[in-house]
Amino acid sequence: RMLLKIFDLSRYVEYRDYVITNLLMDTGMRISECLLIKTEDVDLVKRVIFLPAQNTKGKKDRMVYFSNEMNLLLKRWLKYKDIYTNSEYLFVTQRGNTFKNHIYEKNFRNYCKRIELKNVSPHTLRNNFAKRFLMNGGNIFILSQILGHSSVEVTEKAYLDLTDEDIRQGYQNFSPLAKMRYR
C-alpha cells in the first residue's frame, strides 16, 4: 500500500510505472512479459491478457487474468497513453519507444527508496502475488498455470515458503468449526 501511494500520477513516467506495478501485483506476470504486451492482446471485456509464446519464459502461449479494479486502471491508462503515442505496445516511453526492463527496475528501486523499502524488486511482486493468491484460498494448480510454470512442483518449490503467521491466518479463513452454522 505504501508503495502504491508514492507515485506522482500527474507525471507520465510515474503514472505508467504505477499502472505496471499494479498489473504485476494483480497478475503475477514477469516484468519482461508485461513490457511486451500489445494493446491488441488486452481484452477489457473478459479481463484477460494474451501472452504469446515468444514473450514468455516457458515459450508457451499463456493467458493472465486481471481484476475489475485493474480493468478500470487499464481503461484510464489506454486513454491517457493515446494522448502521447499511438504505439502498439501497452507500455512505452513518453516518446513512444519500447520500454526496457532495466529502466523500469531502476525506477522501481527509486520508488522503494522513497519509502525506505528494502530488498524489494519487481520479481518480489510476482512472489507476493503467488503467496496472496494461495493465502486467499487459491488453488496451487491454477496458480501454476497462471504463473506459466512447467509443473506444480516448480510452483511449490518457488512459492510455498509460508511463515507461521501466514499459516495461522490461512487457518482462520478455513477453520471447519468457524465455517459451521449453528441453528
DAGI-V116999 format. One record per pair of residues at least 12 apart in sequence whose C-alpha atoms are under 7 Angstrom apart, sorted by the first residue. I is the first residue (numbers start at 1). J is the second residue. If there is no record, write none. Layout:
i=I j=J
i=I j=J
This chain:
i=3 j=112
i=4 j=18
i=12 j=94
i=16 j=91
i=19 j=73
i=23 j=70
i=24 j=125
i=24 j=126
i=25 j=125
i=25 j=126
i=25 j=129
i=26 j=66
i=26 j=67
i=26 j=129
i=27 j=64
i=27 j=65
i=27 j=66
i=28 j=125
i=28 j=126
i=28 j=129
i=28 j=130
i=28 j=147
i=29 j=126
i=29 j=147
i=30 j=123
i=30 j=126
i=31 j=101
i=31 j=122
i=32 j=101
i=33 j=55
i=33 j=56
i=35 j=91
i=35 j=99
i=36 j=55
i=36 j=89
i=37 j=89
i=37 j=90
i=38 j=88
i=38 j=89
i=38 j=90
i=39 j=88
i=39 j=89
i=39 j=90
i=44 j=71
i=47 j=65
i=47 j=66
i=47 j=67
i=47 j=71
i=48 j=63
i=48 j=64
i=48 j=65
i=48 j=66
i=49 j=63
i=49 j=64
i=49 j=65
i=50 j=62
i=50 j=63
i=50 j=64
i=51 j=63
i=58 j=148
i=62 j=148
i=64 j=146
i=105 j=122
i=127 j=159
i=130 j=143
i=130 j=159
i=131 j=159
i=135 j=170
